[in-house]
Amino acid sequence: DRLMKRGHYVEALTLCDESLRITGEGAWTGARRLVWLNRRAQALLALGHADEALAAALEAMEASPDPETIADCALALLRLNRYEKAADLARLALDLTRERSVLGNATLAAVMLERAMPAEAEALARAGRADLDALLPLVHIENRVACLTTLCRAERMQGHTDEERKLLAELRKVTRHNPVLQTQALLEEVDALATDCSAELLDWGFRAVDEAYLMAPHYTLWYVAQPRTLAALHADERFTLYAGLAREEFERFANEAPTVAEVRAAYEVAGRNGRRRPAPQSSREALQAQLFTLIGTLLLLIVWMWRFFLIGNA
């Protein structure tokens, strides 16, 4: 987690792979192995290996279909532009959690943006934003940034410029220690450029996209491929290069990522066997035992108070 927080995703992935290769008595099992599986999927996604991230997320879902693993799978599908199934899994993650799923809300909000429904996206992202405040510092920085960038786009599409500026400032602050995530904040700033911006600003926009591509190529191409993003750059011939790279990448992902049938099968299993979080704290028998204990304690307290006052009066 410390490595990922600083943007050292290659080192984090190496550590995950080394830990998952351990066999014998020292092998990670159960919930502890699941933590490594989840972190591996998250590191792969941050590195732009969306196809491998989806495979890793499906493996984690097979081990434990709980809100975290399902939400990771939903985000991987979003980054592969498989919006319908991303929405299905995001809703399932939200249904299964008794607490909150920041990533589930952020993913579902991003799907709403793709459908040109910014008001609905804003509502979902704001729900995630409220959950951020309640869950900090337990929220992974990647999930926090996913929520903030989605909310930023939703506000921009609705012309809420003042709120957009506040969100951009927060994004810059949140991502300052993570170079990979800084690119997401940078792309939001480019997206904020007006379509009639000056040639100087247009040049800055392309330099910023070039910088983002060097640091986080997949996220940059995914952002380029989203509807209604980077509108100020579309008319420039330099944009066609990135649009072509995005088409090539998503064609490759279509051939190499887990198939639609595999995802559908995993979704159906998760729908049947999904594990709510947090788990129920007590069975009926345990609640009855707690009730009897409470009643006994109250009776002892009453007896003690009666003896105390009786002796005091005597």
N, C-alpha and C positions, 0 to 999 in steps of 0.2 A: 504493500500500500504506500509506503514512503517513496519507493522508486516511481510508482505511477503518479503520485502527487506532483513530483518534480518533472514529469515528462520523460522519464527514463524507461520507456516501454520495452525497448529491446532487452535490457537487463532484466526487467520484470518477467518478460516472456521466457527468457532463459531459465530463470529461477523456477518458474512454474513447470516448465518441461522437465527440469532436473528432479523436482520434487515428485512429479507424477510418474517418473520412471523408476522410482524406488520400489523394490519388491521385497518379499519376505516379511520378517517381523517388524521392520522399520517402515513398512509401506503405510501411506496415509489411507485411512478408510473412513467410511461413513460421512458425517458432516464435515470433518476436516478435509477429506478429499474433495468434497463438493466446493469448498472455498477455493481450492487451487483451480478447479475446473472453471469456476466463475471468473476468477481473475485472469485466467488464460484467454477466455473469450473476450473479456474487456480489453486486454492488452492487444490482441489481434485486431480488434476493431479500431483501436486508437492508431495502430500502425497502418491501417488502410487495407488489411487483408479481410475484406468483408465476406468473401466466400469461405475462408477458413474459420472466420469468427462464427459464422452461422453453423458450420459443422460442430465447432466446439460448444456452442450454445445448445445445440440439439443433444449432444452427449451429456451436458449438465442437466438438461431437462429430463433425460432418461433416468439419470441417477436420482433426481428429486425435482418433480414439477411444482416448485414453489414460486411465489411472486418474483423473486430476484432472478431466477434462471429464466422464467418466462419473459420478463421484461427485457433481459439481455437479448433473447432470441428475437423479440419484437423490434428492437433497435437494429439488429443485424439485418433483418428483412427490410427495414426502412432504408438502410444504406445500400441495399440492393435494388431499391425502387419497387419492391413488392408491397405496394401500399395496402391492398385489401387484407392480406394475411397479417401484415404488421399491425393493422388496426384490430383484427380479431384477437391476436395474442396480447396486445396492450390492454384490451378490455378484460381479458381473462386474468391478467396480472392484477388489475384493479379490483376485480370481483373477489379474488382470493386473499387479499390482504385486509386484516382488521386494523392495520395502522395506515400507512400511506405508501404510494408508489410514485415517486417523483418522476422516474424514468417512464413509467406507464403513461402518465399524463403528458409528458413532453413528446413522446412518440405519437400518441394519438393526436395531439395538437399539430404536429408536423404533417400528419395525414390530412387534417382539415385544411391546412394551408395549401397542400397540393390540390385539394378540391375547391379552392378559391372560397373558403369559408373562414375568413379571418376573425370574425366575431366569436365563432365557436372555438377557434384555435386559442384566442385570447382567454376565454373562460377556462379552458383546460389548463393552459399554461399558468394562469393566475392561481388556480388550485394547486398546481405544483409549486409555485412560488411561495404560497402560504405554508405548504408542507416543508419547504426548505428551512424556513424560520423555526418550525417546530422540531425538526430533526437535526439541525446543525449541532455539533460538528460531525455527525454520523454519516452524512450524505457524501458519496464519492464526488470528487470535483468534476469528473466527466459528466455525471448526471446533472449536477448543478448547472454546468455550462450548457448542456443540451436544453434544459428548461429555459434558461435566460435567452439563448439565441432564438429559440422558437417564439418566445414572447416578444422579443425585439422585432422579428419579422411581422408578427401579427399586428403590433402597434404601427409599424411603418405602412403596412398595406391599408390601414384605416386612416392614415394621415395624422396620427397622434405624435407629432414631432417632439413635443416637450418630454413626454414619457419615454420616447425612443432614445433621446439624448441621455436621460438618466440611466437607462439600461446599458447603453454603450459604455458609459463611465464605470458602471458596476462590473461589466464584462472585462474591461481593461484591468481593473483592480483584482478581480478574482483570478485571472489567468496570468498574472505577471510573473509567477514562478514556474510556469509550464509553457515552454516554447511551442509545443504542438497545439495546445489549446489556444494560445495567443493568435494562431492563424484563424480560428473561428471568429474571434472578436474582430480581427482585421477585415475579414470578408464581410462582416456586418457593416463596417464603416464604408467599405466600397459600395455595398448594396444601397447605402443611404444617399449616394450621389444622385443628383437630379439628372434627368435625361438630357437637359440642355446645359450641362456643366461646361466649364471652359476647357480648352485644349490642355491646359496645364493640369487641371484636376483629372482629366481623362488619362493623361500620361501617368499621373500618380496612381490612379486606379489600376492600371495594367501592371505597374511595378509592384503594387501590393499583391495582386493576384499571382504574379511570378514568384514573389517571396513566399506566399502561402503554399504554392504548388511545390516548391523546393522542400518545405518543412512537412507538409501533410498533403501529398498528391491526391490520395483518394478522396479525402473530404473536400478538397478544392473542386475536383471534377464532379463529385456528387452535388455540390452547391451550384456549380455551373449548370448541371442538368435539371435543376428544380425549376418548375414554372414560375415566371415572374421574378426571378432573381437577377441581379446585376444588369438591370435594364439599361443603365447608362452606357454599358459597353457593347451592347448587341450590334449597333450599327457599324462598329469598327471592324475591319477585316481581321485584326489581331484576335478577335473573339472567336472566329471560326476555327482557329487552331485548337483552342480549349474545347470547343463543342465537338470537334472531331475526336480528340483524345477521350472525351467522356463517352462517346458512342462506342469506341473500340473497347474501353474498359468494361462497360456494362454488357457488351456482347461476350466478352471473355467470361465474365461472372456468370452469365446465363448458361454457359457450357460447363463451368467448373464447380459452381456452388451446388449444394444439395438441392434436389429436384422439388417441384411443387408437391408431388405425391409424398415425398419423405416428410416435408413440413406439415402437410395435411394430416398424415398419420400421427406425427408427434403431437399435433394440436388436439386431436381427438383423444389420445391417451391422457394428455394433461388435463383435458376437460373432465375426464372421468376420475382421474386419480390425483388431481391437484391438491397440494397440501397448503392449508391456510396458515398464515403467519400473522401474529404469533399463534402457536398451537393452543388449544383449550387448556387452561391451567388446572382444571379439576374435573374428575368424574362425578357422577351422582353420589356414589358411595363416599368419595372424599369430602364432598360438600356436607353430607350428613354427619360425618365424623367431626368436621369443623364446627357444625352447629351444636352438636352435643358437648364439644369441648368448651364452646363459648357459654352455653347454658351452665355447665358445671362451674366455670370460672365465676360467673355472676352469682351463683348460689354460695360459693365459698366466700366471695366478697361480702355478701349480705350477712352470713354467719359471723364473719370476722368483725364487721361493723356493729352487729348486735351485741357481741361479747364485749367489744371495746366500750360501748356506751353503758352497758349493764355494769361492768366492773367500775367504770368511772363514776356512775351514780352511787354505787355502793361505797 
